[in-house]
Amino acid sequence: MKLWFVIMKGTIFKRADRTWVWLALLLLGLASFDSARAQIQVAFQLNKKAYMTHEAVAGQLSITNRSGQDLVLQGRNGAPWLDFQVTDTRGNLISPYQNRAPLGPVMIRSGDTFKKQVFVNRRYPMGQKGTYRVRVNVYFPPSNRYFRTRIQTMVVTSGREFWSEVVGVPPGFEGAGKFRKYEVLRFDFNRQKEIYFRLSKADSGRVITTYSLGKLLMVSDPMMGVDANNRLHILHMGAPQSYAHTIIDVAGKAAPQEFYFAKGENRPKLVRVGGGQLVVEGGIPEAMQDDVYEKNEFHKLSELPPGMPVN
């Protein structure tokens, strides 16, 4: 049987010995890798699995410092300490937007966890329909390396337009005198429906913002209209017998939603009143719903029938 030899730094090893050397180096590297991973724990979770086109793709980043000392996360030689790896439907890497300011240095105390909501498509173009895969890379200065999170898979798809209207921007808002386009869209994914709002510039079509207004039940069609102040009003059914009224201004800012409940034939509806204003008529406002419930479900002792025990 022939013996194979290798000369390493002036020392002769048999082939079997060389195998043990490589195995030892591999185990040493893995031990070093595990030690580094134990010093920092990085996780990223997208807020959901499906997004409307032009909607903010957001997720929760979590970094836990297990190094035993305070840690400052910052990039190397001007590079960002937080980066993403994004691939499209075909598995091709997507290049980031240029000239986007990186996230500044962050200090994490020993044992603490840093949490931040991050928006992937603020740095990477993801406006096309399709399946995307996202991974977060965090630079760890003590070991001079990046740590990667697990891959998150998500879908970007378009919605179906319910209604749209172009309005002028009144004084007091950015872009006064110009025009904006309101859109109300229906979004379907995995048998669930949501109602969406989109605001864009009427001249260029550039989308300013897109976001969900909540779940949508199509038992009753949503009602939309623009009031005398060019604010958009939307009344839609989000749950059985429950309706949400949303008011959005020309900057895309929505006021807190108001909720109404239907009772029998008494259902809320959006109506126009004097001066071109829009109001909700009918239904039971949420503030009154509790009173109605209490009146129906609870009674005073004096209302008990004669002879009824009180305990």
C-alpha positions, 0 to 999 in steps of 0.5 A: 500500500502506497503512503502519500506525504505532504510537506507543510512548513518543513514538516512531513505528514502522512496523508492520514495526519494531514486529514486530522490537521484540516479537521482541527482547523475546520473545528477551530474555525467553527468554534470561532464562528459560534463564539462570534455568533454568541456575542450578537444575535440578529433577527428580522421579521417582515410585518406581513407576507404580501404588500401592495405595489408602492406600499412601504415594505417594513419589518422589525429588526432586532439586535441583542448584545451578548458580548459582555460589554457595550457595543457600538455598531458602525460601518467600516471605511464609510460603509453602512453597518446595516445593509440588505440583500434583496433578490427578485422573482428570478433570483437576481440581486437588486442594486440599491438606490444611490445617495441614500444616507446610511443609518448612523452609529448605534450603541447597544448596552451589554445585554440590551436589545436594539429594536427598530422598524426598517423600510426595505424599499426606501433603499431598494427598488421593489415597485414591480409585481413579483416575489422578493427575498430579503435578508439583513446584513449587520456589521459586527466591528469586534470580529470585522464581519457581517452577520446575516438574518434568515431569508424572508420571502414576500409578494408584491402585487397590484390592487383593483381600483374602486374609485379615483378622483383628482383634486387641487392642493389648497393653501397651507399644504405643500404643493399648493395650487398643484393637483393630487390624485386620490385612489381607493383600491381593493387588495386580495391575498389568500382569501383576505381582502383589504381596502387601500388608499393611494396618493399620487401627483396628478401631473407625473403619476409619481406615487406619494404614499400607499397604505392599508385602511384595514380589512374589507368585507364586500357585503356592503360596497365602500362609499367615497367622496371629497368634501369642500376642503378637498379631503377624502372620506371613505366609509367601508365595512371592516367586520360584520355590522362594523363600519370604519369612517376615514378622512384623509387630507391632500398630504395623505395624512389620515385622521383617526378612524371613527367606527359605526355599527349597523343594527337591523336596517339602521346602517351608516352611510356617507351623505353630503350636507350643506356647504359641500361637507360629508358626514356619516348618517345612521348606524350606532357610533362606537361611543354609543355602542357600549351604552346600548349594550349595557342597556340591553344586557344589564338591569337595575335591581328595581327592574327585577320581576317580583320574587326573583332572587338577587343573589 
